């Protein structure tokens, strides 16, 4: 788990989506603050990270907490890490956390993102949707 967290942070800092590939399980789920339904599967989550890496400005992790927590997918307790971050999207300052749950092999199997304030969530949602549409990951809405 420790190596996965460090490799994850390095990949994000370097905006290297390819380096994330081996860190996720095939059936990874990502719970976003801007959609009710999770993003499911490695291909979709990697695509989302490509969009996020283009969307966030001045992204940086500023803290870390470790423990165990019940996962959303199966309700089982799993090793977990919370990474606190700050970033800017569309001129809005974002404060957030990434909650990572790990499988037995130390890969990320569930990922939850929470951000504040609400105005930043709105800006993030618009920017991510535009990026997902541009990359063909979701159908265009308009």
C-alpha positions as CSV (number, residue, x, y, z in Angstrom):
1,X,0.0,0.0,0.0
2,X,2.8,2.5,0.9
3,X,4.5,2.1,-2.5
4,X,1.1,2.5,-4.3
5,X,0.5,5.8,-2.4
6,X,3.9,7.2,-3.2
7,X,3.7,6.1,-6.9
8,X,0.2,7.6,-7.1
9,X,1.3,10.9,-5.7
10,X,4.3,11.0,-8.0
11,X,2.1,10.2,-11.1
12,X,-0.3,12.9,-10.1
13,X,2.5,15.5,-9.5
14,X,4.0,14.6,-12.9
15,X,0.6,14.5,-14.6
16,X,1.4,11.0,-15.9
17,X,-1.7,9.1,-16.5
18,X,0.2,6.1,-17.9
19,X,2.0,5.7,-14.5
20,X,-1.4,5.2,-12.8
21,X,-2.3,2.1,-14.9
22,X,-0.7,-0.5,-12.6
23,X,-2.0,1.2,-9.4
24,X,-5.7,0.5,-9.9
25,X,-7.6,-2.8,-9.9
26,X,-9.4,-3.7,-13.1
27,X,-12.8,-3.1,-11.4
28,X,-11.8,0.2,-9.6
29,X,-14.6,2.5,-8.7
30,X,-14.2,6.3,-8.4
31,X,-16.9,8.2,-6.6
32,X,-17.0,11.9,-7.7
33,X,-18.4,14.9,-6.0
34,X,-20.1,15.9,-9.3
35,X,-21.9,12.7,-10.2
36,X,-24.2,10.3,-8.3
37,X,-23.1,7.2,-10.2
38,X,-19.4,6.1,-9.8
39,X,-17.0,5.9,-12.6
40,X,-16.3,2.2,-13.0
41,X,-13.4,0.2,-14.5
42,X,-9.8,1.0,-15.0
43,X,-10.2,2.4,-18.5
44,X,-12.9,4.9,-17.5
45,X,-11.0,5.9,-14.3
46,X,-7.8,6.5,-16.2
47,X,-9.7,8.5,-18.8
48,X,-11.2,10.6,-16.0
49,X,-7.7,11.2,-14.5
50,X,-6.6,12.5,-17.9
51,X,-9.3,15.0,-17.8
52,X,-8.6,15.9,-14.1
53,X,-4.9,16.4,-14.8
54,X,-5.8,18.9,-17.5
55,X,-8.5,20.6,-15.4
56,X,-6.8,21.2,-12.0
57,X,-4.3,24.1,-11.7
58,X,-1.7,24.3,-8.9
59,X,-2.8,20.8,-7.6
60,X,-0.8,19.8,-4.6
61,X,-1.3,17.3,-1.8
62,X,-0.9,18.9,1.7
63,X,-1.5,16.1,4.2
64,X,-2.2,12.4,4.8
65,X,-4.2,10.2,7.2
66,X,-4.1,6.4,7.3
67,X,-6.3,3.7,8.7
68,X,-9.1,1.4,7.6
69,X,-12.6,2.1,6.5
70,X,-15.7,0.3,5.1
71,X,-15.8,0.4,1.3
72,X,-18.9,1.5,-0.5
73,X,-18.8,-1.4,-3.0
74,X,-19.0,-4.3,-0.6
75,X,-19.1,-2.9,2.9
76,X,-15.9,-4.7,3.8
77,X,-13.3,-2.9,5.8
78,X,-10.1,-2.2,3.8
79,X,-6.8,-0.4,4.4
80,X,-7.4,3.2,3.5
81,X,-5.5,6.5,3.1
82,X,-6.9,10.0,3.0
83,X,-4.9,12.5,1.0
84,X,-5.7,16.2,1.5
85,X,-5.3,18.5,-1.4
86,X,-5.6,22.1,-2.6
87,X,-6.1,23.2,-6.2
88,X,-7.7,25.8,-8.5
89,X,-10.3,25.2,-11.2
90,X,-11.7,28.0,-13.3
91,X,-10.3,30.6,-10.8
92,X,-12.0,28.9,-7.9
93,X,-9.9,27.6,-4.9
94,X,-10.7,24.0,-4.0
95,X,-10.0,22.2,-0.8
96,X,-10.5,18.5,-1.0
97,X,-9.7,14.9,0.0
98,X,-9.0,11.8,-1.9
99,X,-10.0,8.6,0.0
100,X,-8.3,5.6,-1.3
101,X,-9.2,2.0,-0.4
102,X,-6.8,-0.8,-1.3
103,X,-7.1,-4.5,-2.1
104,X,-5.0,-7.3,-0.7
105,X,-2.2,-6.7,-3.3
106,X,-2.0,-3.0,-2.3
107,X,-3.8,-1.7,-5.5
108,X,-6.4,1.0,-5.4
109,X,-9.9,-0.6,-5.7
110,X,-12.1,2.3,-4.6
111,X,-11.4,6.0,-4.8
112,X,-13.7,8.8,-3.4
113,X,-13.1,12.5,-4.0
114,X,-14.7,15.2,-1.9
115,X,-14.3,18.9,-2.4
116,X,-15.5,22.2,-1.1
117,X,-16.8,24.9,-1.4
118,X,-20.0,24.4,-3.4
119,X,-19.0,27.0,-6.0
120,X,-15.8,25.1,-6.6
121,X,-17.7,21.8,-7.0
122,X,-19.9,23.5,-9.6
123,X,-16.8,24.8,-11.5
124,X,-15.2,21.4,-11.3
125,X,-18.3,19.6,-12.5
126,X,-18.6,21.8,-15.6
127,X,-14.9,21.5,-16.5
128,X,-14.8,17.7,-16.0
129,X,-18.0,17.2,-18.0
130,X,-16.6,19.3,-20.9
131,X,-13.3,17.3,-20.8
132,X,-15.1,13.9,-20.7
133,X,-17.3,14.9,-23.7
134,X,-14.2,16.2,-25.6
135,X,-12.4,12.9,-24.9
136,X,-15.5,10.8,-26.0
137,X,-15.8,9.2,-22.6
138,X,-19.4,10.3,-22.2
139,X,-22.0,11.4,-24.8
140,X,-22.2,15.1,-25.5
141,X,-25.1,16.8,-23.7
142,X,-25.8,19.7,-25.9
